[in-house]
Amino acid sequence: MKILILGAGQVGSTVAESLVSEANDITIVDSDGDKLHQLRDRLDLRTLTGNAAHPSVLEQAGIADTDILLAVTQSDEVNLVACKLAASLYNTPTRIARIRSTNYLERQEIFGADNFCVDFSICPEQILTEYIVKLIEFPEALQVLEFADGKASLVAVRAFEGGPLVGKPLSFLRTHMPQIETRVAAIYRKDRSLIPEGDTVVEDGDEIFFIAATDNIRSVLKEMRRMDKPAKRVMIVGGGNIGRRLAKALERDYQVKLIEYNKKSCEKLASELANTLVLHGDGTDEKLMQQEHVGDVDVFCALTNDDENNIMSSLLAKQGGARKVIALINRSAYVGLVQGGKIDIALSPAYVTIGSLLAYVRQGDVAVVHSLRRGAAEALELVVHGDRQSSRVVGRRIDEIDLPKGVTIGALVRGGEVIMGHHNVIIEAEDHAIVFVINKAMVRKVEKLFQVNIGFF
């Protein structure tokens, strides 16, 4: 597949890194030649320096025979113009634009065929905000990911010494929770993936991914580990796009304090937010943290554009007694270094966002993609089509399907019902299969497995 990416920032470079390993023909355009040089040194792709909204640049980049255009520059206007040009002049089949401004997002007709011709729009800031809201709603979780329009959820938790699962095999779950259907999709132990079997014994520190109907998530969490008291008080450092959106999303249901360094921004935030206490100050100021009683905070979120400041303010907050700390880390190399120590959750915006783009790029009918473990693994929601003759999965029990090693069918969503992926469950046409792929290199095999033979059409 020929893919043209406009913008070599965090989102563009992360998408390129993910897709180039899957034998795609990738070209990336950016006005910053240094960024492109660094990407070219690391990845097998073509780069072009120039303005992504100029027809001559798009032509040099090969827009004429491009299958998918991903316009993910920092400028909404450049992204919109590029999509319009791609549709009007070059008839590019699929056009995806990154849009940050709510002025555009609130007027969906702007993206239609009569205007800017955007097939799909994504807003990384909004995706990240919704992701953090889920982490605050379930303070015990490391990740909460939804499938099938919210009917099923995949949740990651860390097992702890003395917890109900530690020292017991996974088969214990069925006897421990006979009334609730859940399934462990994967276990990571010291950054090494384990294929979960009934006799797999859970150890202290294991990162466990389990799947269940969303309505049952809180009950499963209660049985899997000691429940934290519900979060009530949230402190946010950084009043940029993400901090502002998060405060707005939380202020009805939580007590929210927001610390912002820029005085003018503070004044603007105070006028926009109805029930959030906006404070002018530095999130790395220990005295300010003490004055604002950081020790009483249930969830502390460091969301500035500066990784180092986010790390330092999170460490200060944890030292000061904050129960759970979340730090936004743009440099993906930092994420693995800091998460799991004093900082409970380190978020990479690019990896949180990338799933929304991958769903449009994957082959077959892929409804949802979530990137896991900093891009090393994926969870996919695949819509099953065909019949027993045209499909390699329809009409077969899960244990009859030739799944690649490290791939787990965690659950099926059939109509409104969530069915756990036990070995004797038979897959039917139009089921939504939620598949966990421990090694991303296996994704292409999974896509082919779920594709219908061409004779079906």
N, C-alpha and C positions, 0 to 999 in steps of 0.2 A: 504494500500500500504506500502511495506517495503522499507524504504529509508535509505541509508548509506551516512552520511555526513563526509567528511574528512576535518578537520580544524575547530577550535572553535574560530576563530577570529570574527571580526565584521560581515562579510558576513555569515559565517557558523552559528554563534549563532542567527542572525536575521532570517535566513531561518528556522532554527530549531524551533524557537519560533513561527513563522507563521504556520508551518506545523503540529506541535505537537497538536495544538488545533483543528485540523481537523481529528482526529482519525487515524492518520498515525502511523506506527510502526517505530520510529526514533532511530537510533544509531549514535553517533558522536564520531570520533576518533581525538585525538590531542596528541602531545608530552608533553603538559603542563597540568599536573594533577590538578593544582590549578584552571585553567580556567574551566576544566571539572567539578570539585567539585562545583563551583559556579552555573554552568548550571544545574547540577543535583538537586541542592537545589531549583531551581526555576521552573524547567520543568519536566514533566513526560516522561523521555527518558532514554535510556541506553547509557553509556559512556565507552570508553576504552582508556587507556593511551598507546601510542606507536607510532612507525614510520609508517605513512600511506602508505608508498611505500613497506613495507615488507609483503610478502605473508602470513606469520604466523599471523600477526596482522589483515590483512584483513579477514582471515579465522575465527579468534576469534570474529571479528565484525559481522560475518554472511553474508559474501559476496556471499556464495553459493546460497542463495535463496533471494538475494536482487533484487528489481525491478528497482530501480534507484540509481546510484552512483553519488553523487555531490562532486567532488574533488575541494575544494576551499581553500586549504592551501595557505600560502604566497609563496610557492615555485612552479614555473611552472614545474620544473623537477619532483617533487614528484607527482604533479597532472597528468602529462603525463604518468609516469610509472604506477601509480595506475589504470588509464583507460586501459592501455595496458594489465596489469595483469587481470583486471576484464573481459576483452573480451576474452583473450587467454585461461585463466585457468578456468574461472567460467561462461563464457557466459552470463554475466550480460546484460539484455535487453537494458537499456539506460545509457549512460555514458556522463557526463557533466564535463568539466574542466574549471577552472578559469585560464586564461593566461594573464600575464601582459606584457611580452616582445614583442616588435614589430618584433624582429627577428623571432619569431615563427608565429605571427599573419600574417605577410606578405607572409608566405609560407603555404598556406592552405592544400597542399598535405601532410604535416606532420601529420595532424589529420585523414587522410584517413584510410581505413580498412587494407591497407598494411603496415601501420606505427603504430601510437599510438592509433588508434581505438577510437577517440573522436567523439561522435555523434554531440555534440554541444559545442562550446567554447564561453566563455564570458570574456570580459575585463572590469572590473568595472571602471577603470580609464577612458577608452574611453567613456563608457556609461555616466559617470558623466560629462565629458568634453562636450559631445553633449547636455546634459541637460542644462548646464550653458550657452552654446552658444545661445540656444533658449531664455533663460531669458534675455540675453543681446539684442537679436534681438527684443524682445517685452518687453521693460522696465516697462510697466504698469502691467505686469502679475506676479503672485506669482508662477504659474506653467504653463507649456505648454507641453502637452503630445500628441503624434501623434498615429493615428490608420490607418489601411488599407493602408499601405505603404505611409503614409503621406497625404492621401486624406482628412482625417478628423482630427480635433484637439479638445482636451478638454483643456480649459483654465480657470484658477482660477484668479479672481480679487477681490480686496477689495473695497466695496462701500464706498463713502465718502460724508460727509455733503455738500449739494449743488450740488451733482452729478445728472445726468439726471434721474437715476432710484430711488434714495432715496425718500421714501414717496409715491411711486407709486406701484400699483399691477403689478405682472409679465405679466398680459394680456396686459399691456401698451406696451410691447416690440413689439408686432405684428403691432400695429398702429404706433409706433415710427419708426420702421424699416420695412416698407411693402415690400421693394425690397430684403431684406436679410433674408434667412432662418436660424434661430438659436433656440436653446432650452436650458433652464436652467435645468441642471441635478440634482443639489443639492445646498442647502444653509446651511452654518454653521454660527450660531449666538452665540457668546460667547462660542465656542467649543461645542455647542449643534446642532445636525443635524435637519434640517427641511425638510419635504417632500414638494417640490415645487408644488403649485397649482396656477391656474390663478389668484386667489384673494389674494395670499400671498404678503404682502406689504414689500418692501425692506427697511431695516434700515441702518443707518450709522454704518460702521464697519463690516457689513455682509461680509462673504467670499462666493463669488458666483462662482460656476462651470458651465460654459456654453459650449455647443458643437456646432460646425459649420464646414462647409467645410473649409479646410485650407486656400484656396484662399480668404475667406471672413473674416478671423480672425481679420485682421487689421481694417476693416470697423466696425466690431462688437465692438471691443475695443474702437474705436472712439466714438461710440454711448453710450457705457456703462459707460465710465468715461473720465475725462479730459485727453487728450493725452499728454504724456511726449514728449519732443523733442527727435528725434532719438539719440541713444548713439553714440558718436564718440571717446571719450577718456576713456580708460580702464586701471586701475592700478591693478596689481596682486602682492600679497605678498606670497612668497613661490614658489621655482623653482623645486619642486619635480616632480613626474610623471604627476600629474594633472595640476600643474601650467605651466609646459613646454608644455604639449599637448594643453592647452587652448591658450597660447600665440601663438603657431604655427597656431592654427585654426583661430585666430582673426587678426593676424598681417597684412594681405593683405587689410582688410576692415576697420580697426580701428587703432587709435594711441595707442600703447600698451607700458606701462612701467611695468617692472617686478623687484621686490625687493627680493633679496636672501641673507641670512645671511652668508652662507658658500662661502668663496672666490674662492675655486677651482671649486665649482659648478657654480659660476658666469662666470668663464672663459669658462667652457664647454657650458653653455647656450648661451653665446655671440657668440660662434663659430657655434652653431646649428640654432640660430634664425636670420633671415635675416633683419627684419624690426622692431624688438622689442628693446627698450632701456633697457638694463640690468644694474641694480644698485646693488652695494654691500652695504648692510645695514640691519637694524633691523626694521621690520614693526611696532613695538611698540614705535619707536623713534619719538616723536612729532615734533622735529626740522626737521628731515628728511622729514616728511610728509609735513610740511610747505614749505620747500625748493623745494619740487617736486610738489607744487601747487595742493595738494589734493582737495582743494576747487573747482577746475575746472574739477574734474573727474566726468564722467557720471556714471560709474559703478566701484565699488571697490570690489575686490574679495580676501578674506583672505583664502589661501589654503595650509597652512603649516600642519604638522602632530600634532601640539600642539593646542588643543581646546582653552585653556586659551589665548594663543597668538592671535589666530584668533578672539576671542571675543574682546580682548583689542584693537587690531589694527582696527577692524571694528568700534568700538565705537569712537576711535580717528578720524577715517576717516569721520564718520558721523558728529562728533562735528566740524571737520575742514571744512565741507561744501560739502562733496561728496554726489551726488544726490541719488544713490542707493547703498546699501552695502549688500554683500553676504558673509556669513561666513560658512566655512566647519566645521561641528561639529560631531566628531566621537561618542561621548557619547550621545546616543539618549535621555537620561533624560534631557540633557541641551537644546535640540532643542526647546521644548515647552516653556522653560523658557525665551529664548532670542528673539524668532521670534515675530515680530509684534510690538516691542518696538522701540528702536533706530536702531536695526538691522532689515533690511527689510526682508531678507530671510536667514534662517538657514538651511543648507543642511545636511542631514544625508546620507553619502555615501551608507550605507547598505540598507536604504529604497529606494534610487534611483535605486540601482542595483537589488534589490530582484525580481522585476517584470520580469526581463529577465529569472530568474530561475523558477519562479512560472508558467510561460507559458508552461514549459515542464512537470510540475508536475500535473497541473489541469486535471480533467477528461473531456472527450468530446473533440471536435475540438476547442481548444483555441489558437488563433493566437497571441494575445498580452495581457499582464497583466501589469497594473500600480498600484503600492501600493500608497495609498493616506492617508493623515492625520496621518503620522507616523505609518502606518500599520493598522489603525482602519477601513479603507474603501478600496475598490478596484474598478478599472474600467477595464472591460474585453472586448475584441473583440472575439466574438464567431461566428464560421462559422456554418450556419444553414443547416442541411441535412434532407432528408426524404421527405414524402408527408403528406397530411392531416391525413391519417390513422396511419402512423408510428410515427408522431411527434406531440407534444402538442403545437407547435407554428406555423408550416407551414400552410398557407392558412387561418390564423386567423387574425382578426384585433387586434391591440395592446390592446385595451380595453377589448377584450375577453379572454386574456391570464391571467391565475391565477398567477400573479407575487407576490412573497413574499413582505411583507410590508417593505418599505425602498429601494426597487429595482426599478430602472427607465431604460427603454430602451430609450436612448438619441437619437440615430440615427441608420439608416441602410445604408450600402454602397452596392449598387447594380451595378455591373460593375464599371464604373467610376463615377457614380452618388451618391451624398450624400443626403439621404432623412431623414428629421427630424422625430423623433419618435412621431408624433401626434397620438391621440387616434384612428383615423379611418384608419391608414395606415395598409395594409395587408402584412404580412411577407411571403416571397417566399423562396423556396429552394435555397441554395448557397448565400443567403444574408449574409453579415457580420454585426452582431448586436453588437452595442457598448452599453454595459450595465454598469450602475453605481450602485454599491452596498454600501449603507451607512454603514451597519453593516457587517463586514467580516464574521461573523458567518452564514450569509445567502448564502455564496458563494456555498456551497455544494448543496443547494436546487436549485440554479440557474443552476448549471452544470447539475443536473438531469433533470430539466425542458427542457433543450435544447438537451438532448441526444435522439437518435433515438431508438425506440423499437427494440429489438433484431430480431424480425421477418422481419424487413426491409432488413436484409442481407440474 
